[in-house]
């Protein structure tokens, strides 16, 4: 189970880095979208967007640190993803059209696949927190193999709406 826990840690790390990177690269667009969808007052727009992006960067960095910081970062990521899931669920229930900027520039609205993606992230956090152990360390070759697999799953998960569309058209 140590391999599964490590895989989930790397998976969450990669997703957080890619989310923070995407928001950082299209920061003005993300700031405006966040402010519009959450009705953030003008004076708080910059601070709220910076806070979310900085949180994602910080959690990703903390996941690289061995020890209690790693578990704390995963617990905070779990809380962040649960918050995202609740927000996405409210959007879907109210049938609101909200632009998705979860990973930077995207020209589509939030949909059920964004909710499913968030549930996958929540499950990965739970698995890592449940099965992690500091008693066993992995050799670098195993670490890199897990990283590669986690990167592939992160890409599929991030692009889940597109993957689902492609699978529907091919069926």
C-alpha positions in Angstrom: 0.0 0.0 0.0 3.0 2.3 0.4 3.2 2.4 -3.4 -0.4 3.4 -3.7 0.0 6.1 -1.1 3.1 7.5 -2.8 1.4 7.4 -6.2 -1.5 9.4 -4.8 0.9 11.9 -3.2 2.7 12.4 -6.5 -0.6 12.6 -8.4 -1.9 15.4 -6.1 1.4 17.2 -6.3 1.3 17.2 -10.1 -2.3 18.3 -10.2 -1.6 21.2 -7.8 1.5 22.3 -9.7 -0.3 22.2 -13.0 -3.3 24.1 -11.6 -1.1 26.7 -10.0 1.0 27.0 -13.2 -2.0 27.5 -15.4 -3.6 30.1 -13.1 -0.2 31.9 -12.8 0.2 32.0 -16.6 -3.3 33.5 -17.2 -3.6 35.3 -13.9 -5.6 38.4 -15.0 -8.2 36.1 -16.7 -8.3 33.9 -13.6 -8.6 36.8 -11.2 -11.5 38.3 -13.2 -13.3 35.0 -13.6 -12.9 34.2 -9.9 -14.2 37.6 -8.9 -17.2 37.5 -11.2 -18.3 34.0 -10.2 -17.9 34.5 -6.5 -19.1 38.1 -6.5 -15.8 39.2 -4.9 -15.7 43.0 -4.2 -13.3 44.9 -6.5 -10.9 45.7 -3.7 -10.5 42.0 -2.8 -10.2 40.6 -6.3 -6.4 40.6 -6.5 -5.9 39.3 -3.0 -8.4 36.4 -3.4 -6.9 35.3 -6.6 -3.3 35.5 -5.2 -4.4 33.6 -2.1 -5.8 30.7 -4.1 -2.8 30.5 -6.4 -0.3 30.8 -3.6 -2.1 28.1 -1.6 -1.8 25.7 -4.5 1.9 26.5 -4.9 2.5 26.2 -1.2 0.6 22.9 -0.8 2.5 21.4 -3.8 5.8 22.4 -2.2 4.8 21.0 1.2 4.0 17.7 -0.4 7.7 17.4 -1.3 8.7 17.7 2.4 9.0 14.5 4.3 7.5 14.3 7.8 4.4 15.9 9.4 4.3 18.8 6.8 3.4 16.3 4.1 0.3 15.0 6.0 -0.7 18.5 6.8 -0.4 19.6 3.2 -2.5 16.6 2.1 -5.2 17.4 4.7 -5.2 21.0 3.5 -5.5 19.8 -0.1 -8.3 17.6 0.9 -10.1 20.5 2.4 -9.4 22.6 -0.7 -10.8 19.9 -3.0 -13.9 19.4 -0.9 -14.5 23.1 -1.1 -14.1 23.0 -4.9 -16.5 20.0 -5.0 -19.2 21.8 -3.0 -18.8 24.9 -5.1 -19.0 23.0 -8.4 -22.0 21.1 -7.1 -23.8 24.3 -6.3 -23.0 25.6 -9.8 -24.4 22.4 -11.4 -27.5 22.3 -9.2 -28.3 26.0 -10.0 -27.6 25.4 -13.7 -25.3 28.5 -13.7 -22.9 29.0 -16.6 -19.5 29.6 -15.1 -16.3 29.6 -17.1 -13.7 27.0 -15.9 -10.3 28.3 -15.1 -9.2 25.4 -12.9 -6.0 24.9 -14.9 -5.6 28.2 -16.6 -7.0 29.1 -20.0 -10.0 27.0 -20.9 -12.9 28.1 -23.1 -15.6 26.0 -21.6 -18.1 26.1 -18.8 -18.0 24.1 -15.6 -19.7 20.7 -16.1 -20.2 17.4 -14.3 -16.8 16.1 -15.4 -15.2 18.9 -13.3 -17.1 17.5 -10.3 -16.0 14.0 -11.1 -12.4 15.2 -11.4 -12.7 16.8 -8.0 -14.1 13.5 -6.5 -11.0 11.7 -7.9 -8.7 14.2 -6.2 -10.6 13.8 -2.9 -10.3 10.0 -3.2 -6.5 10.3 -3.9 -6.1 12.5 -0.8 -8.0 10.0 1.4 -5.9 7.1 0.0 -2.6 8.9 0.7 -3.7 9.9 4.2 -4.9 6.4 5.0 -2.0 4.3 3.7 1.0 6.5 4.0 3.9 5.2 6.1 7.3 6.7 6.9 8.6 3.3 7.8 9.5 2.4 4.2 11.3 4.5 1.7 11.3 3.9 -2.0 14.3 3.5 -4.3 14.6 6.3 -6.8 13.7 4.1 -9.8 10.4 3.2 -8.1 9.8 6.9 -7.3 10.4 7.9 -11.0 8.2 5.2 -12.3 5.4 6.2 -9.9 5.9 9.9 -10.9 5.5 9.0 -14.6 2.3 7.0 -14.0 1.0 9.8 -11.7 1.8 12.4 -14.4 -0.2 10.4 -17.0 -3.2 10.0 -14.7 -3.0 13.8 -13.8 -3.2 14.6 -17.5 -6.2 12.4 -18.0 -7.9 13.7 -14.9 -7.2 17.4 -15.8 -8.6 16.9 -19.3 -11.4 14.6 -18.2 -14.1 16.6 -20.0 -12.1 16.4 -23.3 -11.4 12.7 -22.7 -15.0 11.9 -22.1 -16.0 13.8 -25.3 -13.5 11.9 -27.3 -14.7 8.5 -25.9 -18.3 9.4 -26.6 -17.5 10.2 -30.2 -15.5 7.0 -30.7 -18.1 4.8 -29.2 
